[in-house]
């Protein structure tokens, strides 16, 4: 009778160890997924904008309110700028010097920007739209 009781305790201990090992494995897996999610979400989305007389490419950009992005403004020809006063955004670039800025839109809506560096006869028509969704 005593041997049976010892066998039951040994089986119970073995089962508890297996359950503990399974729970530990699940916890480690969940922690790994969470770490990857945090790492992925901490790297801002990169948005490249190319300016050339008298356009931006792309000329419409969609963002999420509160989402931080890395804006990269490049020029294919002469110096250009990109200013959106309502968003507090102002970048300037020349042909060989791209401008980069981390940017987090705080307001939702459609915002029209324009070139802030005189670049020629159609400078006033050089526009870009940022659509910021909630």
N, C-alpha and C positions, 0 to 999 in steps of 0.2 A: 504494500500500500504506500509506503514511504517513497519507493522508487517511482511510482506513478505521479505522486505530487511533485517530486523533483523534476520529472520529465515535463509536466505541465508548466512549471516555473521557467524551465529552460526554453520551452517553445514560446512562452509569452515574452520572455526577454528577447529572444531572437526576432519575433514579430515586431516588438517595439523598436528595436534597432533598425529594422527594415523601413518601418514607417517614418522614423526620424530621418533616415538617409533620404528617403523619397521627398519628404518635406524640405529638407535642406537643399536638395537638387532643384526643386521647384522655386524656392526662394532665390537661389543663385541665378537661375534662368530669368526670373522676373526682374531682378536687379540689373542683369546684363541688358535686357530690353530697355529698361528705364534709362540706363546710362547712354545707350545708343540714341534714344529719343532726345535726351537733353543735349547731347553733342550735335545731333542733326539740327535741332531747333536753335542752337546758339550760333550757328553759322548763317549769316544773313544771305538772302537771295541776291545775286549779282545781276544788275541791269545795266547793260551797255547801251549808250546812246551815241550815235555818230552824227555830228553836225557838219554840214557843208552848205555852201551858198545855195539856196536859201531855205534849207529844210533840215529837219531832224529825222533820223531813222532809228527806232520807230518814232512816229509823231503822236501816238496815243499809247499811254502806259496805264495799266490797271494795277492798283495797289490795295492792300487792306489797311484800314485804319488801325494804328498801333503796331503794325508789322515793320520791323527794321529791315531796310534793304541797303545794299551798297550800290550807289549810283556811280557810274563811270562815264564821264563825258569825254569823247574824243573828237578831233577835228580832222577832216580829210583835206583841208585846204588852208584857210587863214584862221586867225583867232576868232573864237566865238564865246558866247556865254549862254547861260540858261538861268532865268530868274522867274520865280513864281512868288510874288510878294505875300499872298495870302497864306502860303505854307512856310514862309521864311527861308526859301531855298534860293541860293545864289552860287553858281559855279562858273568858272572861267577856264578856258582851255586854249592852247595853241596847237599847231600841227604836230609838234613833237613832244608835247607835254599834256597827257591826259589828266583830267581832274577827277578825284575820287572823293566821295562824301558818304558817310553813314547817315541815313535819313529815315526818320520815323514820322509818318503823317499823323497828326493828331485830330484832324477834321475830316469828315466825310464830304464828298461832293465832287464836282468837276471843276478843275482849276486849269486855266490857260496861262502858259508861260511863254516867254519870248526871249529872243537873243538879246543879251545885255551888252554886247560889244559890237560897235558898228562894223559891218562886214560887206557893205556894198549897197547898190541901188535898191534892192528888194529886201533890205534888212528888216523893215517894218512888217513884212509879211511872213517872217520866220517864226512860226508858232509851234507849240507842243501842248498836248492836253494830258493832265494826270487825272485819271478817274480813281477816286479813293472810295472804296466800298466799306460799309460798316461791318 
